[in-house]
Amino acid sequence: MVQSVPGAELARLEDRGQPERRPHPRHRHVQELHVTDAGREALRRADAVQEM
């Protein structure tokens, strides 16, 4: 399931280099969001804190 991310939150995450927008390979009006290495690291840290 895909969840909607409010624009301001997405902009904040993009400023941190965590997600990256890429054009959809077939639909020129669609942008896909991909998690970067920095985003995966942030998720790993968040999971570690949650497990405490």
N, C-alpha and C positions, 0 to 999 in steps of 0.2 A: 504494500500500500504506500502511496506517495503522499506525504504530508505537505501542506502549504507552509512556506516560511515567509513571514512578513518582510517587506522590503527593507526596513531599517535594520532588522536583525541580520538579514542576508548581507547587507552592505558592511555591517560590523565584522561578520565572519570573513568576508572577502578582504577587508583591510588587514586581517590577520593572516591571510593566505591559506585559509583552511578549505574553502570550496573553490572550485574553478568552473566557470561557464564555458561550455563548448557547443558549437552548433550541432544540431541533430544531423546525422548523415543524409537523411532523405527529406526532412521537412524543414525548409529554409526559415520558417517563422518560429521554430522551436529551439529553445536553448536547453541543454542538459546540464545538470549540476553534477560534478564529480568531486569526491573527497580527495584532497591532496595528502601528501605525506605529513605535512604539518597538521592537517585535520585529523588524520589517523592517530598521530601522537597525542593530540588534545583529547581525543576519545579514550585512548589508553589510560591517560592520567586521570580522567574523570571516572572511569571504571575502577581504577585502583583506589581512589578516594571513597567511592561508594561502597567498596568491599570492606572498608575499615569498620 
